Amino acid sequence: MPRQLNTKSSLLAERAGSLSATIAWWVDRICALLMVLLVLDVWLGIFARRIGNLDITFTEELARYLMIWMALLAVSSGIAYREHIGMRLVIDLFPESAQSIAALMIDVLALCFFVVLFYYGLGMAADGARSFTMIFGISKAWPFAAVPIAAALACIQLVLVCLRDQAHYRHGRGMAT
């Protein structure tokens, strides 16, 4: 039977979970908006080329950058909801007594990866400031900024869900989802 969470652990887990859910809520809506814009852009491109015989050249480039931003931002939501099937599968392979340690190790490894991605993403975005997109002529720093921003959100979510889940594990409740 699950033990009662003590006050400090309960409060920390609750606040971390609440902040994680709030961030995920906003990121989900931004991703949904980007998806709507992506679909409209692709439809416009199809209409312009196939039906309207119009020479609209920006749709392909815009679709590429919308998709990059959407996919990278969605990573933090996947972390918040613990939706990576491979990670859950690995954690579930361990006996319940070791799942806390397995989850912590996976979270630390993932955090290391996203910290490195953030660091190199900053360099990539800075380098992109010196080159420009073919169609729009904007600095590539804007599309490249998706990498460090998404990595930072992933790091934040990893810390928050780790705090949330470790408190649940310590009190016999398993991973919170």
Order of alpha helices (4+ residues) and beta strands (2+ residues): alpha-alpha-alpha-alpha-alpha-alpha
